[in-house]
Amino acid sequence: MAELSIGSLWITLGSDLRGGVTRGFVMTMALSVAIAAGLAYWTASGIAIGKEIDGYRIDAGPFDDIKRALMVVVVTSAVYMFCVFMGWDPIGRLFGIAGSVAGVLAVVLLAVLLAPPTWGFPGSFLALLGGTVALGAVSVSMVWGHWYLTEGALPSWPLRDLDVVLLAALGLQVAVLAVNLFIPVRETPTPSNPIDVSIFANPALYLRIGVGLVFPIILGVLSYKTTQMKAMQSATGLLYIAMGAVFCGEVLAKGLLFLTGKPL
């Protein structure tokens, strides 16, 4: 939820600053971000964590700061939406920027929290960064595609550019997976129900690669090609499928992280 809300705010703000998207779209996305970040904050508030989670050692020190950063994302996104509704777009963008900065801080602190078993902070941070941008790009682009269903005169280049951002994020995830997969971890987690096979014998790894990376890359390329032909409804349909694949990939990646200590 944190990756989804923060990534969506980043991509929404970038689309707003670049132009080409409607004010109604910006309001819709800002409200959606506030709700998703609120759910992430609510979930985090109901969790009491210690030094480890089911055998996975964590650094619980930044946890309260993560919750504070998420609350900033909630408040700034809600104000962003209200300002755009009132026609105060420049002020709203300032709140969007503030929320985006808080989102960066939250991602950094989440990487610190998850880093102890991994080979190091850069590995966990890059994995979270790639997941955050990928979830944000695929969600925002899928929602923006719906605007073409009611306003056919909209330019196609905003969706094309969002496809490029999605493909870049997925490319980053491929590179991070390739590096993190082969660098030894500092310690292997000890879950209560371990899977006694190597990571290369674990089917979840190949589902993570095939469903969470290769499949959405193919869909992203097809969506990009269809935007060039101005077949916006088809592009949106492809992004629907890509969103499900990216979500599944992130769930698989987090499961593998807590099993193996490798941020994939």
Phi and psi in degrees as a GROMACS rama.xvg file:
@    title "Ramachandran Plot"
@    xaxis  label "Phi"
@    yaxis  label "Psi"
@TYPE xy
-64.7385  -44.8713  ALA-2
-61.393  -44.7795  GLU-3
-60.9767  -49.9962  LEU-4
-68.3052  -45.4831  SER-5
-67.2929  -45.901  ILE-6
-61.8912  -40.1331  GLY-7
-64.2904  -37.0796  SER-8
-65.9259  -45.1464  LEU-9
-56.8767  -48.7757  TRP-10
-70.6327  -37.4498  ILE-11
-63.4171  -47.2716  THR-12
-61.5987  -43.2653  LEU-13
-61.0826  -40.836  GLY-14
-66.2947  -38.9611  SER-15
-64.6469  -45.0393  ASP-16
-67.6185  -36.1622  LEU-17
-73.9706  -31.4459  ARG-18
93.188  175.789  GLY-19
95.368  -18.8687  GLY-20
-101.412  159.34  VAL-21
-88.3007  160.811  THR-22
-66.6526  -35.5358  ARG-23
-61.7828  -38.0587  GLY-24
-65.2029  -44.6131  PHE-25
-61.2941  -42.7773  VAL-26
-62.1605  -43.9262  MET-27
-61.0431  -45.6593  THR-28
-69.6762  -39.6093  MET-29
-62.6538  -40.8178  ALA-30
-65.1411  -42.0661  LEU-31
-62.1396  -40.3136  SER-32
-62.4502  -44.372  VAL-33
-60.5961  -40.4393  ALA-34
-68.1597  -46.7917  ILE-35
-64.2886  -42.567  ALA-36
-66.3744  -35.3712  ALA-37
-63.4917  -39.8953  GLY-38
-65.6322  -38.5761  LEU-39
-63.8967  -43.1397  ALA-40
-64.5923  -43.9038  TYR-41
-61.3998  -42.7813  TRP-42
-63.5619  -45.4159  THR-43
-64.1022  -35.7516  ALA-44
-67.225  -23.5942  SER-45
-92.4203  7.08795  GLY-46
-109.138  130.862  ILE-47
-107.041  114.411  ALA-48
-112.12  152.966  ILE-49
-118.456  -134.179  GLY-50
-90.0708  -10.217  LYS-51
-155.938  158.046  GLU-52
-124.834  106.022  ILE-53
49.1586  48.4274  ASP-54
86.9082  -1.46569  GLY-55
-101.849  113.485  TYR-56
-73.2866  133.404  ARG-57
-126.666  164.523  ILE-58
-103.526  98.2229  ASP-59
-76.9937  -5.48438  ALA-60
-54.44  -44.2097  GLY-61
-82.122  2.9509  PRO-62
-60.3317  -45.2509  PHE-63
-64.9028  -36.4302  ASP-64
-68.5371  -33.3859  ASP-65
-61.5241  -44.6963  ILE-66
-63.4367  -39.5009  LYS-67
-63.7144  -41.8674  ARG-68
-63.6169  -39.8706  ALA-69
-63.9041  -38.5412  LEU-70
-64.8356  -36.797  MET-71
-62.0799  -40.7664  VAL-72
-61.9216  -42.0674  VAL-73
-59.166  -52.6576  VAL-74
-66.9255  -47.3678  VAL-75
-65.5806  -35.8516  THR-76
-67.5317  -40.1735  SER-77
-63.8399  -42.3916  ALA-78
-67.2633  -38.7565  VAL-79
-55.4323  -48.4118  TYR-80
-61.2993  -44.6423  MET-81
-64.0395  -42.3571  PHE-82
-64.3793  -40.8909  CYS-83
-65.5875  -38.8771  VAL-84
-60.4157  -38.9228  PHE-85
-80.7441  -6.72943  MET-86
88.3609  10.3789  GLY-87
-95.2664  57.424  TRP-88
-57.7977  -45.5547  ASP-89
-60.0029  -39.5224  PRO-90
-67.3759  -41.1382  ILE-91
-59.8596  -39.6277  GLY-92
-65.5166  -33.0775  ARG-93
-62.9083  -41.2989  LEU-94
-67.9408  -35.5044  PHE-95
-62.3879  -39.4424  GLY-96
-65.5824  -43.1833  ILE-97
-61.3848  -43.0678  ALA-98
-65.3154  -36.3442  GLY-99
-65.8475  -39.2159  SER-100
-63.5124  -43.2152  VAL-101
-61.9589  -34.9297  ALA-102
-65.3203  -41.292  GLY-103
-58.8679  -45.2026  VAL-104
-60.6066  -42.2758  LEU-105
-62.0932  -42.1581  ALA-106
-64.7709  -42.1873  VAL-107
-60.879  -45.7469  VAL-108
-68.7427  -35.3689  LEU-109
-63.5917  -37.401  LEU-110
-65.4428  -38.7989  ALA-111
-63.099  -43.1887  VAL-112
-61.3719  -38.7286  LEU-113
-92.0417  -7.14553  LEU-114
-72.0635  -30.1907  ALA-115
-48.922  -47.3636  PRO-116
-77.276  -21.6824  PRO-117
-73.7118  177.191  THR-118
-70.929  -16.2242  TRP-119
165.956  167.813  GLY-120
-56.0169  -42.4418  PHE-121
-56.9729  -37.6926  PRO-122
-63.8933  -47.7209  GLY-123
-69.6543  -36.841  SER-124
-66.6685  -46.4087  PHE-125
-65.3389  -36.095  LEU-126
-64.8246  -44.433  ALA-127
-66.5827  -40.0155  LEU-128
-62.0867  -47.3213  LEU-129
-61.466  -42.6982  GLY-130
-65.108  -38.7757  GLY-131
-64.1697  -46.4887  THR-132
-69.0389  -39.7474  VAL-133
-64.2687  -46.1802  ALA-134
-63.5524  -41.7434  LEU-135
-64.097  -45.3072  GLY-136
-65.7351  -44.6719  ALA-137
-69.7759  -35.2365  VAL-138
-71.9215  -46.7882  SER-139
-66.1988  -42.2962  VAL-140
-65.3862  -38.4903  SER-141
-64.2271  -43.1341  MET-142
-66.4865  -42.7757  VAL-143
-61.932  -33.1109  TRP-144
-58.1855  -27.785  GLY-145
-69.5141  -23.1354  HIS-146
-66.3404  -26.5472  TRP-147
-70.3612  -19.1824  TYR-148
-71.3004  -25.1531  LEU-149
-112.51  -19.2179  THR-150
-129.873  83.3939  GLU-151
-65.8528  -16.6144  GLY-152
-83.9487  -0.482443  ALA-153
-65.9815  146.256  LEU-154
-69.7843  150.878  PRO-155
-84.918  -17.7782  SER-156
-65.8025  -29.1876  TRP-157
-61.1598  -41.6023  PRO-158
-69.7127  -37.2959  LEU-159
-60.6601  -43.4691  ARG-160
-65.9352  -37.4749  ASP-161
-65.0189  -35.1426  LEU-162
-62.4503  -39.381  ASP-163
-64.452  -42.4232  VAL-164
-61.9891  -43.2621  VAL-165
-59.9067  -46.6023  LEU-166
-64.7287  -37.2647  LEU-167
-64.751  -42.1079  ALA-168
-64.4122  -41.982  ALA-169
-66.1951  -35.9456  LEU-170
-63.1961  -40.8516  GLY-171
-61.4955  -42.3008  LEU-172
-62.958  -38.4792  GLN-173
-61.6932  -44.9716  VAL-174
-64.7364  -42.6366  ALA-175
-64.5893  -42.5175  VAL-176
-61.4578  -43.363  LEU-177
-61.6552  -38.1135  ALA-178
-74.8582  -50.6503  VAL-179
-68.3567  -25.1067  ASN-180
-66.3307  -30.6787  LEU-181
-107.6  -11.4445  PHE-182
-82.0593  127.39  ILE-183
-62.4684  143.322  PRO-184
-81.3716  162.075  VAL-185
-74.7697  -33.1408  ARG-186
-156.586  147.546  GLU-187
-92.7841  127.912  THR-188
-58.9397  155.488  PRO-189
-123.239  72.9514  THR-190
-66.7245  159.46  PRO-191
-67.4082  -25.6945  SER-192
-123.364  75.0636  ASN-193
-70.9163  157.949  PRO-194
-108.03  109.914  ILE-195
-84.5332  57.7904  ASP-196
-137.243  156.986  VAL-197
-68.476  161.829  SER-198
-62.0074  -31.62  ILE-199
-75.7754  -13.0503  PHE-200
-99.263  1.44306  ALA-201
-90.4412  117.446  ASN-202
-58.1585  -26.2711  PRO-203
-61.0072  -31.3081  ALA-204
-62.4284  -43.9004  LEU-205
-75.4574  -28.825  TYR-206
-68.3046  -39.4767  LEU-207
-59.8542  -42.9996  ARG-208
-73.4524  -48.4637  ILE-209
-72.9233  -50.9021  GLY-210
-79.5055  -40.6881  VAL-211
-87.6865  -15.6984  GLY-212
-127.854  -59.873  LEU-213
-63.5063  -47.6024  VAL-214
-62.0265  -49.5551  PHE-215
-66.5948  -27.5571  PRO-216
-63.8753  -44.8139  ILE-217
-60.4557  -45.165  ILE-218
-64.491  -37.9581  LEU-219
-63.4737  -41.3574  GLY-220
-64.2386  -44.7097  VAL-221
-62.6182  -40.3355  LEU-222
-63.5691  -41.7641  SER-223
-59.6878  -44.017  TYR-224
-64.953  -38.9443  LYS-225
-70.803  -30.6578  THR-226
-66.5127  -32.9458  THR-227
-64.3416  -30.055  GLN-228
-89.805  1.98083  MET-229
61.5037  28.3645  LYS-230
-92.3597  73.7353  ALA-231
-70.8423  -32.5486  MET-232
-66.0008  -41.0841  GLN-233
-65.4398  -40.7968  SER-234
-61.1535  -41.2598  ALA-235
-65.3667  -40.7509  THR-236
-61.6118  -40.8715  GLY-237
-63.5372  -37.0046  LEU-238
-71.8844  -29.1152  LEU-239
-55.9756  -50.1592  TYR-240
-65.6921  -40.9551  ILE-241
-61.7069  -37.7455  ALA-242
-62.3578  -44.3321  MET-243
-61.5841  -39.7959  GLY-244
-67.4083  -42.3238  ALA-245
-64.971  -41.9136  VAL-246
-60.3446  -47.2584  PHE-247
-60.5803  -40.3799  CYS-248
-62.2839  -39.4009  GLY-249
-68.2654  -38.5702  GLU-250
-63.5108  -44.5991  VAL-251
-63.0308  -40.0379  LEU-252
-62.7761  -42.201  ALA-253
-69.3927  -36.3112  LYS-254
-62.5899  -43.9396  GLY-255
-65.7038  -34.9256  LEU-256
-60.295  -47.1351  LEU-257
-75.1113  -16.8343  PHE-258
-87.9007  -36.054  LEU-259
-118.778  -17.8161  THR-260
82.6287  5.64643  GLY-261
-101.633  117.226  LYS-262
-78.0598  99.547  PRO-263
